[in-house]
Each structure stands twice: as structure tokens, then as C-alpha cells.
Amino acid sequence: MNKEQYENWKDFAMRMAQRGFKPEITRTGQYKNYVYKAVEYFFERIINYGVSNIENIDNWDHSDNNDPNVCDFLAEMLENDNPYKYDSDAKFNKWDEKWGGYVHCCIRAGLDLACNPSGGVVGFRKRDIERMYPEGVPDWIKDGGWVTGKNDTPINWNDIKSDEGLWL
């Protein structure tokens, strides 16, 4: 990953945390108090304590130079944030699926789009991405070789319908 890819990853993830999910989700107090802050904190942590150099990040589950994988680094961070870490597994898992799931989506979708597309995040539509970029979706996203839920054939961004599901 180069510096530009890192900046695109971070920008996408932060925007997704702010506006990528339906407004009825992002307007809740719990969401505002955790998800955006956790995504922001992730980027502080990964630079200061995670990888020795962003160039070592290849994709979601591989890094060079014995640096931690992004997926493992995030999982550890979320585990430490989970208020039910020392409580029952059921409570821990419920919190992780809900709040950790939002954070995972932001981090993974941004990384995949910026660095190494894999289709690892589903459930978003073109209009969700457009909501994240009210000033216009940047070319680095539009030029990404999109596939939709219909088939694996790449499709041009402009040919995707607003309500069509995307593989981020």
C-alpha cells in the first residue's frame, strides 16, 4: 500500500462511519459515541502501534515484514473495547456483532477499495457510496472495476443503478 492508497482507505472508512449506513442507524447516540470514534482510533493505533510501515499492508489478511494483519489488529482492538470482555460469551458476541460489525465494514470496505479489491463487504448500494461523497464520488472509486450482486462481470460505475447492491 502506498501513501495515496492509505489516505483513500482512511477517508473512505471515516466517511462510511459518518454517512455510509442508513441515517436511522447513524443518528443514534450509541452509534455516534462508538463507531466513528472507533474507526478514527483504529487509524491512530495502526500507525502508532500496528504496522512498522503502511507499505507493508497488502490486504485485509496479509502484511509483509511480520507486521500484524489488519484483520487481526482490528479484532484485538474491538475485543479490548468490548464492554462485555469479561462477561458472558453471549453478551460479548452480541455487542461484537452489532458495534464491531459496523467498524469492520468501514475498515474492510475502505481497505479493499483503496488497495486490493476482494468483494469482502456486501450489503451496500451505490446510493450509500454517493451519500458518503455529496461532492461527488472520486474517480479512484468509480474506476474500481465494480461487480454487483447479479454476477461477477465487472461493470462501469455509471451503469450501476442507484439501488443496486455492490460488493465492496
N, C-alpha and C positions, 0 to 999 in steps of 0.2 A: 504494500500500500504506500502510495506517495502522499505528500502533504495535501495536495488538492483533493485526493480521494478521502483523506481523513476529514478535511473541512466539510466536504459534501456529506459524508457519513454523519458527522456531528450535527450539521444544520438540518438534515432530514430527520434525524432522531428527535431533535428538540422540537421541530415543527410538528412531528407526529404526536409527540407528548402533549403539545398545546392544542392542536386542531385536527388531528388525524382520525380521532374517534368521534362518534356521534355527539352532538352538543349535550344531549341529556346525560351522557356519561361524564364528559369533561367539565361540566359545571358543578358537579357535586363537590362538597367540601373535602371529602376523603380523597378523591382523585386529585384535586388541586394541591392538597397537602402532601401527597406522596409521589405520584407518578412523575410529574415534571421535575421535581427536586431529585428524585432517584436517578433519572436519566442524566441530569446535569452532574450529579455526584459521580456517576459512573465514569464520565469523561475526565473528571478531575482525578479520580482514582487510577484509571488505566494509564494515564500519562505519568502520574507521580509514583505509583507503586506497582503497576502491572507490567507492561512491556518495556524493555530497555530502549526500543526504538520502534516507532509506528511502521517503519519499513518491514519489520518482522511479521506484521499481521498479514496473513494470506487470505483468510476467510473465517467464517464462524467457528470452525472447529480445528483450525490448524494455524500455528505460528512457527516461525523459524527461530533458531538460536535458543531453544529451550525456554522461551518465554511462555507464560500461560496462554491457553486458548481463550478467546473471547467468551465462548460459551461457559467455560469453567470459571473464569474470573467473575462473570456476571452471576452465575449460580451461587458462588460463595458470598458475593456481596448481598444478594437477596436473602440468602439463608441467615446472614448476620443481621439483616434489617427486620426479619420476620418476628413480630412481637410474640409469636407462639413457638419460638425456637425450643423452649424448654417445657412446652405444654404437650398436649396430645397431638398425635400424628394427624388426626382428622382436622383439628383447628389449624395446624401448620399448613397442611395441604390445601385447605380451603382458602386461606389467605394467599398462599403462593400462587394458586391457580388464578385468583382474581387479580390481585395487585401485581404480583410478579409477572403474570401473563401480559399485562399492558406494557410493562417495562421491557420484557423480552421482545415483544413485537416492535417496539420503537428501535431498539438497539439492533436487532437482527435484520429488519427490513432495510434500515439505513445502511448497514454494512454490506448487505447483499447487493443493493442497488449501486452503491458507490464503488465497490471493489470487485466483487465476484458473484454475479447473479446466480441464484440457485433455486429460486421459487420456494424458499423456506417459510414464507409467511403468506397465508391466504386469508380471505375474509374482507378484503378491502376492494373498493371500487374506484374507478377513475375519478369520480366526483370527490372522493375522500382526499386524493392527492391534490386535486385542484383546490379544495378548501384549505389545504396546508400552504398553498402558494397563491394567495389572492392577487399578487402582482404578475402572475403567470408562471407556469411550470417551467423550470430551467431545461435547457437543451440536454444536459447530461442525463436527465431523467427521461425525457422524450425519446432520446436516441438509444434507449436501452434494450432494444430487441424484445419487445413485450410478447408474452403469451397470456391467453385468457383461460378461463375455466373450460372453454369448449374444446380446445385441442392444444397440441404442443407446437403448432406452427407459429413462428414469430409474426407479429402484426405491427403495423405502424401506429404510433401513438394517436395520430389524428383520425385513424379509422376505428378507434375504440369508442364504443358508446359510453356515455356518462355513467350509466348504471351497471356497466359490465364488470364482473369480478376479475381481479388481477392476481397474478402470482408474483409477489414482491420478493 
